[in-house]
Amino acid sequence: MIDSWSRRKSIGIMAILWSLFTFLTGKAWNFWSILVPRALVGVGEAGYAPGGTAMIGAAFSAKSRGIAMGIFNMAIPLGFALGAVLGGMIAKQQGWQAPFLWFAIPGILFGILAFFMKDYKTAVPGRGTDGRISFTKSISSLIKIRTLRWVYIGFGLCQIMTMSFLFWAPAYIGRAWGVDVAAANGALAPIVLTAIIGAPLGGILTDIGFKRNPRFRMYLPAISMILSSVLLVGAIYFQLKGVGLILILAYGIMNVMAVPSLSAISQDIAPASQKGMVWGSMIFCQYFFGGGWSPYLVGAISNAMGQGAQALGTALMIAACGGILGGLCFLIAARPYPGDIDRVKGDQLMAE
């Protein structure tokens, strides 16, 4: 929809749907009335990143695309932290449903404003692009790009580590530190906030390196994800206390440094007619190859070993291997990357 219709209209509609289903969550009265709108939030949430990535990728050249992607991705942990803090304050005063009602308002307003953003022409046949092609052909053509094949698999493998830690961190902190759920979630907030540093830092570094050697844009996520794995294992070994706390904060910075590079890479090598599809496929691979099932695997391993902090910590250390495997995939992808950039050189979206 983003590639064949309109970026700004797609982003606007998705933001409004996202916010509308958030509002309906606040009107829930039983389990199903919570589950259904929370699931439908994904209709907007899953499509917003491909639209935003395509829009930003079109607005910035390859040499400055990384920092723009870094700022864009910095908003995710910032919103997470603000939502947790403000949501807790509002819920304490007005009840658990109130934050959903309040947080829906800015999303709807900004969704309406999105219809007035500067957009880019939809790629059409005969202008150096692949034109409007079917969904299956679009997927098939993207998979044929050697860099993308390894990036897709690598990104998914990295999520084995990333998603497992995000999912299980509160439980692990609660068991290791002997604190309740509220305190454990509070301890997780500073770790998430480190991503505010990591995202723009990764964007700056990838742009600097890209100007000297295009392959650096591929080396950076490889290095950052392998180091993230080492940092996470070390942090869990020290139970996130003392040295472990320093290591986990460093992990938070290093883990998210890869995302601006990968966002920029997707726009560097995709044809103009598939700028949205390439990142939408990345999100699918994020869950298919790791993020969707790894938290359940970690839980199963933990249950098999026992119910304590040591068992869960060991399971998370095993999951950290996903970051190493993903980083190795990125190193392999570095070899064909410059050639895949040249393949689409000059095939760019044009401003309206």
C-alpha positions in Angstrom: 0.0 0.0 0.0 2.8 2.4 0.8 4.7 1.7 -2.4 1.8 1.6 -4.8 -0.4 4.3 -3.3 0.9 7.0 -1.0 3.4 7.2 1.9 1.8 10.2 3.7 -1.8 8.8 3.3 -0.7 5.3 4.5 1.2 6.8 7.5 -1.8 9.0 8.4 -4.3 6.2 8.2 -2.1 3.8 10.1 -1.5 6.3 12.9 -5.2 7.0 13.2 -6.0 3.2 13.3 -3.3 2.6 15.8 -4.7 5.4 18.0 -8.3 4.4 17.5 -7.7 0.8 18.7 -5.7 2.2 21.6 -8.7 4.3 22.6 -11.0 1.2 22.3 -8.7 -0.6 24.7 -9.5 2.0 27.3 -13.2 1.2 26.8 -12.7 -2.5 27.5 -15.0 -4.4 29.9 -13.7 -8.0 29.6 -10.8 -10.1 28.3 -11.8 -10.2 24.7 -12.6 -6.5 24.5 -9.0 -5.9 25.6 -7.4 -8.6 23.4 -9.0 -7.7 20.1 -8.2 -4.0 20.0 -4.7 -4.6 21.3 -4.2 -7.1 18.5 -5.6 -4.6 15.9 -3.1 -2.0 17.2 -0.6 -4.0 15.1 -2.5 -3.0 11.9 -1.2 0.5 12.4 2.0 -0.2 14.3 3.4 -2.8 11.9 2.9 -0.5 8.8 4.0 2.7 10.3 7.7 1.9 10.4 7.9 0.8 6.7 6.1 4.0 5.7 8.3 6.2 7.9 11.5 4.5 6.8 10.5 4.9 3.1 9.6 8.5 3.6 12.9 9.3 5.5 14.9 7.3 3.0 13.5 9.3 0.1 14.2 12.6 1.9 17.9 12.0 2.6 20.8 10.9 0.5 22.7 7.7 1.2 25.5 9.7 2.8 23.3 11.3 5.5 20.5 8.6 5.7 21.9 6.9 8.8 21.6 9.8 11.3 18.0 10.5 10.0 17.2 6.9 10.7 18.9 7.1 14.1 16.7 10.0 15.2 13.6 8.2 13.9 14.4 5.1 15.8 15.3 7.1 18.9 11.6 7.9 19.3 10.7 4.3 20.1 12.5 4.0 23.4 11.6 7.6 24.2 7.9 6.8 23.8 8.3 3.6 25.7 9.8 5.5 28.7 7.3 8.4 28.6 4.4 6.0 28.2 5.5 4.0 31.2 6.1 7.0 33.4 3.1 9.1 32.3 0.8 6.0 32.0 1.6 5.1 35.6 0.9 8.6 36.9 -2.4 8.8 35.0 -3.5 5.3 36.0 -2.8 5.9 39.6 -5.1 9.0 39.6 -7.8 8.0 37.1 -7.6 4.2 36.7 -5.9 1.8 34.4 -8.1 2.6 31.4 -7.4 6.3 31.4 -3.9 6.2 29.8 -5.2 4.4 26.8 -7.8 7.1 26.3 -5.4 10.0 26.7 -2.6 8.5 24.6 -5.0 8.0 21.7 -5.5 11.8 21.3 -2.0 12.9 20.0 -1.9 9.9 17.7 -5.1 10.9 16.0 -4.0 14.5 15.7 -0.6 13.7 14.3 -2.2 11.1 12.0 -4.4 13.9 10.5 -1.3 16.2 10.1 0.5 13.4 8.3 -1.9 13.9 5.3 -0.2 17.3 4.8 3.4 16.1 4.8 5.6 16.5 1.7 5.4 13.2 -0.2 7.2 11.5 -3.1 5.8 10.3 -6.4 4.8 6.6 -6.6 7.3 4.8 -8.7 5.9 3.8 -12.1 7.2 1.6 -15.0 9.4 3.1 -17.5 11.3 5.4 -15.2 14.2 3.3 -14.0 12.0 1.4 -11.6 10.4 -2.0 -11.4 7.0 -0.3 -11.3 3.9 -1.5 -9.4 4.3 -5.3 -9.1 2.3 -7.9 -7.2 2.9 -8.8 -3.6 4.5 -12.2 -4.4 6.7 -10.9 -7.2 7.8 -8.0 -4.9 8.9 -10.5 -2.2 10.6 -12.7 -4.8 12.6 -9.9 -6.3 13.7 -8.6 -2.9 14.9 -12.1 -1.8 17.1 -12.2 -5.0 19.1 -9.3 -3.6 22.1 -11.1 -2.0 22.7 -8.5 0.7 19.0 -8.5 1.7 18.9 -12.3 2.1 21.7 -12.2 4.7 20.4 -9.1 6.4 16.9 -10.5 6.7 18.2 -13.7 8.3 20.7 -11.9 10.5 18.2 -9.4 11.8 15.8 -12.2 12.7 18.5 -14.1 14.5 19.5 -11.0 16.5 16.0 -10.8 17.7 16.4 -14.1 19.5 18.6 -12.1 21.9 16.8 -8.8 21.8 13.2 -9.9 22.2 14.0 -12.6 24.7 15.7 -10.1 27.0 13.0 -7.5 26.7 10.3 -10.1 27.4 12.0 -11.8 30.3 14.1 -8.9 31.9 11.4 -7.9 34.5 11.0 -11.5 35.6 14.8 -12.0 35.8 15.3 -8.8 37.7 12.5 -9.7 40.1 14.0 -13.1 40.8 17.7 -12.0 41.0 17.1 -8.9 43.1 14.1 -10.2 45.1 11.9 -7.3 44.2 8.2 -7.1 43.1 7.0 -6.5 39.5 6.7 -2.7 39.8 10.3 -2.4 41.0 11.6 -4.7 38.4 9.9 -2.7 35.6 11.2 0.5 37.1 14.8 -1.0 37.0 14.3 -1.8 33.3 13.5 1.8 32.3 17.1 3.1 32.4 18.2 0.2 30.2 15.6 1.1 27.6 16.5 4.7 27.8 20.1 4.0 26.8 18.6 3.3 23.3 18.1 7.1 23.1 21.9 7.3 23.0 22.5 4.3 20.9 20.2 5.1 18.0 21.6 8.5 17.0 25.1 7.4 17.8 24.7 4.5 15.5 23.3 6.8 12.8 26.2 9.2 13.1 28.9 6.5 13.0 27.3 4.7 10.0 27.3 7.9 8.0 30.9 8.7 8.8 32.1 5.2 8.0 29.9 5.0 4.8 31.7 8.0 3.3 35.0 6.3 3.7 34.0 2.7 2.9 30.4 1.8 2.0 30.9 -1.7 3.6 31.3 0.0 7.0 27.5 0.5 7.1 27.3 -3.4 7.1 30.3 -3.8 9.5 28.8 -1.6 12.2 25.7 -3.7 12.9 27.9 -6.8 12.8 30.2 -5.5 15.4 27.5 -4.0 17.6 25.4 -7.2 17.7 28.4 -9.4 18.5 29.5 -7.0 21.3 25.9 -6.9 22.5 25.9 -10.6 23.0 29.1 -10.5 25.0 27.8 -7.6 27.1 24.5 -9.4 27.8 26.2 -12.6 28.9 28.5 -10.6 31.2 25.7 -8.6 32.7 23.6 -11.7 33.5 26.7 -13.4 35.0 26.8 -10.5 37.5 23.0 -10.6 37.9 22.8 -7.0 36.6 24.4 -5.7 39.8 27.5 -3.6 40.1 29.6 -4.4 37.1 26.6 -6.2 35.7 24.6 -3.0 35.8 27.3 -1.1 33.8 27.5 -3.9 31.3 23.7 -4.0 30.7 23.6 -0.2 30.2 26.4 -0.6 27.6 24.3 -3.4 26.1 21.3 -1.1 25.7 23.4 1.4 23.8 25.2 -1.2 21.6 22.1 -3.3 20.8 20.2 -0.4 19.2 23.2 1.0 17.3 22.6 -1.5 14.5 19.0 -0.4 13.6 19.9 3.0 11.9 22.4 1.2 9.7 20.0 -1.6 8.8 17.3 0.9 8.0 19.6 2.9 5.8 20.9 -0.3 4.1 17.3 -1.3 3.2 16.8 2.0 1.5 20.3 1.9 -0.2 19.6 -1.3 -2.1 15.9 -1.5 -2.7 14.4 -0.3 -6.0 12.3 2.9 -5.8 9.1 0.9 -6.2 9.8 -1.2 -3.1 11.1 1.2 -0.5 8.3 0.4 1.9 8.1 -3.3 1.1 11.8 -3.8 1.9 11.4 -2.7 5.5 8.0 -4.3 5.9 9.6 -7.6 5.0 12.4 -6.8 7.5 9.8 -6.6 10.3 8.3 -9.9 9.2 11.7 -11.5 9.3 12.3 -10.0 12.7 9.6 -12.1 14.1 9.7 -15.1 11.8 13.4 -15.9 12.3 13.6 -15.1 16.0 11.5 -12.4 17.7 8.2 -14.2 17.5 9.1 -17.5 19.1 12.4 -17.0 21.0 10.7 -15.8 24.3 8.7 -19.0 24.4 11.9 -21.1 23.8 13.7 -19.2 26.6 10.7 -19.9 28.9 10.8 -23.6 28.0 14.5 -23.8 28.7 14.1 -22.0 32.0 11.3 -24.3 33.1 13.3 -27.4 32.2 16.2 -26.1 34.4 14.2 -24.8 37.3 12.2 -21.7 38.3 14.9 -19.5 39.8 17.0 -16.6 38.6 19.9 -18.9 37.6 17.8 -21.0 35.3 16.3 -18.0 33.6 19.7 -16.3 33.4 21.2 -19.4 31.7 18.4 -19.5 29.2 18.9 -15.8 28.4 22.7 -16.4 27.9 21.8 -19.1 25.4 19.5 -16.7 23.6 22.4 -14.2 23.4 24.1 -16.5 20.9 21.5 -15.2 18.4 23.3 -11.8 18.4 26.6 -13.5 17.4 24.9 -15.5 14.6 23.2 -12.4 13.3 26.4 -10.4 13.4 28.1 -13.1 11.3 25.3 -12.9 8.8 25.9 -9.1 8.5 29.6 -9.7 7.9 28.7 -12.0 5.0 26.2 -9.4 3.7 29.0 -6.8 3.5 30.6 -8.5 0.5 27.8 -8.0 -2.0 26.5 -4.7 -0.5 28.5 -2.2 -2.7 27.4 -4.0 -5.8 23.8 -4.0 -4.7 24.0 -0.3 -4.1 25.3 0.2 -7.7 22.5 -1.9 -9.1 19.8 0.7 -8.1 22.0 3.8 -8.4 19.8 6.5 -10.0 16.6 4.7 -9.2 15.3 7.1 -6.6 11.9 8.4 -5.5 11.2 11.9 -6.8 9.5 14.7 -4.8 6.0 15.6 -5.9 
